[in-house]
């Protein structure tokens, strides 16, 4: 990564759900490559751990709920006040409510609303805050979808719906912002070793591994590398795309 260590010098990145897993890996990767990084998560201790290796003057942590519009405005305002307008936005926040997964006809609207609020609406709200400055200055937005949107995981209909909604959001916004020098893309990870991954039965993870051509479950850093690429000038001619990062499990 040494030859890339300065490609985000002078850039400002916002990362949601950066307290662990993929979000933490994305924040660390962008910081290692020179960006000033503002992070939000409900987990204050997780944010502190994410920021541990970052330069003191190049990170900002805000503890808060990404489904709270006022909290997102506060986060965005603090980031702009400290670093200036965002050049990069990584909308990583999402939640599958896996512990309450089950047959769709038994599901509850309360759970649908929660999953869609976290996995889709939070991304739309923060992007709306960032979009005006990006329309003036350019930038890169990377949304976190999931292979569930393409595979259609049984028992997680609400999550798959929200994550496919992100794909449509990504495409439409990419078309709208392209004339302003803004790229908008999404990443759709498969199985990744995170806290959420730990909630999945080991037998299910083994089945996924066996049906993944690459033959292994990804680490958060595998996804962070793709996010970093999409946020960089190397991807300036890529927009409106959703890149599956799943070891070849779902090929389209």
Backbone torsions as a table, in degrees:
resi	resn	phi	psi	omega
1	UNK	NA	-4.2	-175.7
2	UNK	-58.0	-41.1	-176.8
3	UNK	-70.0	-11.0	179.2
4	UNK	-106.7	2.0	-167.3
5	UNK	-66.5	-12.1	-179.2
6	UNK	-120.1	11.4	-172.3
7	UNK	-72.2	-15.6	176.5
8	UNK	-111.5	19.7	176.6
9	UNK	-55.4	131.6	178.5
10	UNK	79.7	-1.0	-179.4
11	UNK	-93.5	153.3	178.4
12	UNK	-115.7	127.1	-179.1
13	UNK	-120.8	138.6	172.5
14	UNK	-111.1	132.3	-178.9
15	UNK	-131.9	125.4	177.2
16	UNK	-94.4	155.7	-179.1
17	UNK	51.9	52.2	-174.2
18	UNK	-96.7	12.3	-176.3
19	UNK	-80.2	-15.0	178.8
20	UNK	-167.0	175.7	171.9
21	UNK	57.3	-136.6	-175.3
22	UNK	-63.5	-42.0	-179.8
23	UNK	-61.2	-43.5	178.1
24	UNK	-63.3	-42.9	179.9
25	UNK	-63.7	-39.1	178.2
26	UNK	-64.8	-44.8	-179.5
27	UNK	-61.9	-44.0	179.8
28	UNK	-64.9	-41.4	-178.5
29	UNK	-64.3	-46.6	179.8
30	UNK	-63.6	-39.2	177.4
31	UNK	-64.5	-43.9	-179.8
32	UNK	-62.0	-25.4	-179.5
33	UNK	-97.0	13.0	168.9
34	UNK	109.8	-9.1	-175.3
35	UNK	-77.1	151.0	164.4
36	UNK	-85.5	131.0	-169.1
37	UNK	-122.5	124.4	172.5
38	UNK	-103.1	131.6	-173.2
39	UNK	-128.8	145.4	175.2
40	UNK	-132.9	141.6	177.6
41	UNK	-165.9	158.0	173.9
42	UNK	-73.5	-22.4	-174.5
43	UNK	-93.1	97.1	-178.2
44	UNK	-62.8	-42.0	-179.8
45	UNK	-65.2	-37.5	177.8
46	UNK	-64.3	-41.6	177.1
47	UNK	-62.3	-41.3	179.2
48	UNK	-61.3	-39.9	179.1
49	UNK	-67.6	-41.5	178.4
50	UNK	-59.3	-40.2	-174.9
51	UNK	-82.1	-4.8	-171.2
52	UNK	-54.9	-37.8	-176.1
53	UNK	-98.0	6.6	-178.2
54	UNK	-90.6	153.3	176.3
55	UNK	-64.4	136.7	-174.3
56	UNK	-56.8	-34.3	-176.4
57	UNK	-90.1	5.8	-175.5
58	UNK	-124.7	21.6	172.8
59	UNK	-143.6	156.1	176.9
60	UNK	-139.7	131.3	176.1
61	UNK	-117.3	137.1	176.2
62	UNK	-130.1	123.2	177.7
63	UNK	-88.5	119.8	-177.9
64	UNK	-177.7	171.0	-176.8
65	UNK	-94.8	119.7	-177.2
66	UNK	-70.4	-11.8	176.5
67	UNK	-85.1	-5.2	-179.8
68	UNK	-94.0	109.8	-177.3
69	UNK	-58.6	-38.6	178.6
70	UNK	-65.4	-39.0	178.2
71	UNK	-64.4	-40.4	177.6
72	UNK	-64.1	-39.2	176.8
73	UNK	-63.6	-39.6	178.3
74	UNK	-64.3	-45.1	178.7
75	UNK	-60.1	-49.3	-179.5
76	UNK	-61.9	-43.3	-179.8
77	UNK	-62.5	-42.3	179.0
78	UNK	-65.9	-39.2	179.5
79	UNK	-63.9	-44.8	179.7
80	UNK	-65.5	-40.3	-179.6
81	UNK	-63.5	-36.3	-177.1
82	UNK	-85.3	-42.4	-171.5
83	UNK	-115.1	-20.9	-171.4
84	UNK	102.2	-178.6	-176.6
85	UNK	-61.1	151.4	-178.3
86	UNK	-74.4	137.6	171.1
87	UNK	-98.4	-26.8	-175.7
88	UNK	-134.6	133.9	174.3
89	UNK	-126.3	121.7	176.3
90	UNK	-111.6	104.6	179.4
91	UNK	-87.9	86.6	-174.9
92	UNK	-94.0	-19.8	-171.6
93	UNK	-60.8	140.2	178.6
94	UNK	-176.1	158.5	-178.0
95	UNK	-153.8	133.3	-177.3
96	UNK	-97.7	-11.9	-174.7
97	UNK	52.4	40.4	-174.6
98	UNK	-57.9	-32.4	-178.5
99	UNK	-64.6	-19.9	179.5
100	UNK	-111.9	19.4	180.0
101	UNK	-67.2	151.7	178.9
102	UNK	173.1	-172.1	-179.0
103	UNK	-59.0	138.6	-174.7
104	UNK	-60.5	-38.1	-176.7
105	UNK	-68.4	-12.7	176.8
106	UNK	-102.4	-1.8	-175.8
107	UNK	-75.5	162.2	-175.7
108	UNK	-114.9	142.4	-179.8
109	UNK	-61.2	-30.7	177.8
110	UNK	-57.9	-41.5	179.7
111	UNK	-71.6	-40.5	176.6
112	UNK	-54.9	-49.7	-176.4
113	UNK	-61.2	-41.5	179.9
114	UNK	-61.3	-50.2	-177.3
115	UNK	-62.6	-43.3	-179.2
116	UNK	-69.5	-36.8	176.3
117	UNK	-60.1	-48.0	-176.4
118	UNK	-73.3	-44.8	-169.2
119	UNK	-88.6	-14.7	-178.6
120	UNK	-131.0	-54.7	-173.5
121	UNK	-64.8	-38.6	179.3
122	UNK	-60.4	-41.2	177.7
123	UNK	-63.7	-43.4	-179.8
124	UNK	-64.1	-40.9	-177.8
125	UNK	-65.5	-47.0	-178.1
126	UNK	-68.4	-37.8	178.3
127	UNK	-62.1	-38.3	177.9
128	UNK	-61.9	-33.7	178.3
129	UNK	-71.7	-36.2	-175.8
130	UNK	-82.9	-28.8	-171.8
131	UNK	-56.1	-42.0	-176.8
132	UNK	-57.2	-45.1	-179.8
133	UNK	-70.8	-34.4	178.0
134	UNK	-67.8	-33.2	176.7
135	UNK	-61.7	-28.2	-180.0
136	UNK	-87.8	-31.4	-168.8
137	UNK	-118.2	-11.9	-172.2
138	UNK	86.5	174.4	179.0
139	UNK	158.6	-173.0	-178.9
140	UNK	-139.3	132.3	176.6
141	UNK	-118.5	129.8	177.4
142	UNK	-124.3	118.4	179.9
143	UNK	-100.3	146.8	-178.2
144	UNK	-101.4	102.6	174.0
145	UNK	-90.9	-148.0	-180.0
146	UNK	-162.4	152.7	175.2
147	UNK	-66.1	-15.1	176.4
148	UNK	-59.5	-29.1	178.9
149	UNK	-64.8	-28.5	-176.9
150	UNK	-100.1	-38.8	-179.7
151	UNK	-74.5	-37.3	-177.4
152	UNK	76.2	63.5	-176.4
153	UNK	-60.8	121.8	176.0
154	UNK	-63.3	137.8	-179.3
155	UNK	90.1	-10.9	-179.8
156	UNK	-127.6	45.8	-176.5
157	UNK	-61.4	-41.4	-179.4
158	UNK	-63.8	-42.0	-179.6
159	UNK	-66.4	-46.4	178.9
160	UNK	-60.9	-37.8	178.6
161	UNK	-64.1	-47.0	-179.9
162	UNK	-62.8	-42.4	-177.1
163	UNK	-71.6	-31.4	173.3
164	UNK	-72.9	-31.5	173.1
165	UNK	-58.4	-37.6	177.1
166	UNK	-63.8	-33.7	177.8
167	UNK	-63.9	-45.5	177.6
168	UNK	-64.8	-41.1	177.1
169	UNK	-59.3	-44.3	-179.8
170	UNK	-60.3	-46.2	-177.8
171	UNK	-65.5	-47.1	-176.8
172	UNK	-66.1	-42.8	-179.3
173	UNK	-68.9	-35.2	177.6
174	UNK	-59.6	-42.6	179.9
175	UNK	-66.1	-37.8	-179.1
176	UNK	-70.1	-38.9	-172.6
177	UNK	-95.5	-11.9	-178.4
178	UNK	-54.5	-41.6	179.5
179	UNK	-64.4	-12.7	-178.7
180	UNK	-102.7	11.3	177.6
181	UNK	77.5	25.9	179.9
182	UNK	-113.7	128.0	172.5
183	UNK	-96.9	143.3	177.9
184	UNK	-133.0	115.7	-179.4
185	UNK	-135.1	168.9	177.5
186	UNK	-131.3	154.6	174.6
187	UNK	-118.7	135.3	180.0
188	UNK	-120.4	90.4	-178.4
189	UNK	-72.2	152.3	168.4
190	UNK	-91.7	-138.8	-179.7
191	UNK	-70.3	126.3	-179.4
192	UNK	-133.9	139.8	-179.3
193	UNK	-74.1	97.4	178.2
194	UNK	-136.4	-178.9	176.0
195	UNK	-60.9	-39.5	178.0
196	UNK	-63.1	-37.3	177.3
197	UNK	-59.8	-35.4	-178.7
198	UNK	-66.6	-19.1	179.4
199	UNK	-81.9	-13.1	-177.8
200	UNK	-85.5	134.0	178.5
201	UNK	-54.1	141.5	-177.1
202	UNK	-58.5	-34.9	-179.9
203	UNK	-63.8	-38.1	179.5
204	UNK	-67.2	-41.0	178.1
205	UNK	-63.2	-39.5	179.8
206	UNK	-66.0	-38.0	176.7
207	UNK	-63.1	-41.2	178.2
208	UNK	-62.8	-45.0	-179.5
209	UNK	-59.9	-42.5	-177.5
210	UNK	-68.3	-25.7	-179.9
211	UNK	-98.8	8.7	177.1
212	UNK	-99.5	116.5	-178.4
213	UNK	-51.6	-36.6	179.8
214	UNK	-66.7	-23.4	173.7
215	UNK	83.7	11.0	178.5
216	UNK	-150.7	164.5	175.9
217	UNK	-92.1	137.3	-174.7
218	UNK	-71.5	157.5	168.7
219	UNK	-97.1	156.4	178.2
220	UNK	-53.4	-33.6	-178.8
221	UNK	-64.9	-27.3	177.2
222	UNK	-63.9	-38.0	178.6
223	UNK	-75.4	-39.7	-178.8
224	UNK	-60.0	-35.8	178.7
225	UNK	-63.2	-38.0	178.7
226	UNK	-70.4	-41.2	177.6
227	UNK	-60.6	-44.1	179.1
228	UNK	-59.4	-43.9	178.2
229	UNK	-60.2	-48.0	-177.8
230	UNK	-66.1	-25.2	178.8
231	UNK	-83.0	-9.5	-172.6
232	UNK	-97.3	170.6	176.8
233	UNK	-68.3	-17.9	175.9
234	UNK	-62.6	-22.8	-178.4
235	UNK	-108.9	24.4	-173.4
236	UNK	-65.6	-19.1	-179.6
237	UNK	-104.0	16.7	177.2
238	UNK	-116.3	121.5	176.3
239	UNK	-155.3	150.2	-179.3
240	UNK	76.9	12.7	-174.9
241	UNK	-103.6	152.1	171.6
242	UNK	-118.4	116.6	-175.5
243	UNK	-100.2	116.1	177.3
244	UNK	-75.2	127.6	178.7
245	UNK	-121.0	78.1	-170.4
246	UNK	-138.3	20.7	177.5
247	UNK	67.7	19.1	178.4
248	UNK	87.8	10.3	-176.8
249	UNK	-65.8	-36.0	-180.0
250	UNK	-126.1	111.1	-176.4
251	UNK	-110.4	126.4	178.8
252	UNK	-130.8	NA	NA
